[in-house]
């Protein structure tokens, strides 16, 4: 229950904040959500990873659909990955790692301040 709540909070707040602030705002959002809702370190990492990773994959997929895959195909050729969907997966993986480590940092801060 807490994991799904955290995933929804992280994804929603990250989506909203990225409309006005730089892309890296996902890390402080995941940090604050993980700091405010107590759970295990693995659960916090997974919440940040899934929240941001799924959000970025969905946003990359939506942009890919809207632009008829023009940019995604060119980036796939540039990085020599073959298919355009691999770029969408890599985008989600990068975002997920950033969100996961942001949430894990929040977990460790909460654990340090309140043993």
VMD Tcl script that draws the C-alpha trace (Angstrom):
set ca {
  {0.00 0.00 0.00}
  {2.75 2.43 0.92}
  {4.74 1.52 -2.19}
  {1.88 2.28 -4.56}
  {1.09 5.51 -2.70}
  {4.72 6.59 -2.96}
  {4.91 5.69 -6.66}
  {1.79 7.73 -7.41}
  {2.99 10.68 -5.31}
  {6.46 10.69 -6.85}
  {5.15 10.37 -10.41}
  {2.45 13.01 -9.95}
  {4.62 15.55 -8.19}
  {7.50 14.97 -10.60}
  {5.21 15.46 -13.60}
  {3.83 18.68 -12.14}
  {7.20 20.08 -11.05}
  {8.91 19.30 -14.37}
  {6.48 21.63 -16.09}
  {8.08 24.59 -14.31}
  {11.51 23.49 -13.07}
  {14.52 21.67 -14.59}
  {14.54 17.93 -15.17}
  {16.58 17.18 -12.06}
  {13.71 18.22 -9.79}
  {12.74 14.53 -9.82}
  {15.49 13.74 -7.28}
  {14.33 16.25 -4.62}
  {10.71 15.17 -5.15}
  {11.60 11.51 -4.58}
  {13.80 12.56 -1.64}
  {10.96 14.47 0.05}
  {8.36 11.75 -0.50}
  {10.67 9.06 0.86}
  {11.57 11.24 3.83}
  {7.94 11.90 4.72}
  {6.53 8.34 4.45}
  {8.36 5.70 6.48}
  {9.21 2.34 4.89}
  {12.23 0.14 4.15}
  {15.18 1.24 2.05}
  {14.39 -1.21 -0.75}
  {10.79 -0.04 -0.85}
  {11.88 3.59 -1.01}
  {14.32 2.88 -3.83}
  {11.69 0.93 -5.77}
  {9.12 3.70 -5.27}
  {11.52 6.30 -6.67}
  {12.65 4.01 -9.46}
  {9.14 3.04 -10.54}
  {7.63 6.49 -10.05}
  {10.15 8.38 -12.13}
  {11.04 5.53 -14.50}
  {7.44 4.88 -15.53}
  {6.75 8.60 -15.77}
  {9.72 9.23 -18.05}
  {8.94 6.20 -20.20}
  {5.35 7.36 -20.59}
  {6.42 10.90 -21.43}
  {9.03 9.67 -23.94}
  {6.47 7.35 -25.52}
  {3.94 10.19 -25.77}
  {6.47 12.52 -27.40}
  {7.47 9.68 -29.73}
  {3.86 9.25 -30.81}
  {3.27 12.95 -31.28}
  {6.37 13.43 -33.44}
  {5.97 10.25 -35.52}
  {9.23 8.83 -34.09}
  {11.41 11.23 -36.08}
  {13.72 12.24 -33.24}
  {13.67 8.85 -31.53}
  {14.77 7.06 -34.69}
  {17.59 9.52 -35.27}
  {18.81 9.13 -31.68}
  {18.60 5.33 -32.03}
  {20.80 5.50 -35.12}
  {23.20 7.89 -33.39}
  {23.65 5.56 -30.41}
  {23.57 2.46 -32.62}
  {20.83 0.70 -30.62}
  {18.74 -0.44 -33.58}
  {15.13 0.17 -32.57}
  {13.55 3.38 -31.37}
  {11.77 1.72 -28.43}
  {15.17 0.97 -26.87}
  {15.72 4.72 -26.50}
  {12.41 4.95 -24.60}
  {13.48 2.12 -22.29}
  {16.89 3.72 -21.70}
  {15.17 7.02 -20.91}
  {13.01 5.29 -18.31}
  {16.01 3.49 -16.85}
  {18.02 6.69 -16.43}
  {15.09 8.51 -14.84}
  {14.37 5.53 -12.62}
  {17.92 5.34 -11.32}
  {17.92 9.06 -10.49}
  {14.55 8.81 -8.75}
  {15.55 5.65 -6.91}
  {18.74 7.13 -5.52}
  {16.93 10.34 -4.60}
  {14.36 8.34 -2.63}
  {17.05 6.16 -1.05}
  {18.87 9.31 0.10}
  {15.64 10.47 1.73}
  {15.32 7.11 3.47}
  {18.84 7.35 4.87}
  {18.31 10.93 6.06}
  {15.11 9.92 7.88}
  {16.91 6.91 9.38}
  {19.83 9.12 10.51}
  {17.66 11.78 12.11}
  {15.19 9.38 13.76}
  {16.89 6.12 14.73}
}
mol new
graphics top color blue
foreach p $ca { graphics top sphere $p radius 0.5 }
foreach p [lrange $ca 0 end-1] q [lrange $ca 1 end] { graphics top cylinder $p $q radius 0.2 }
display resetview
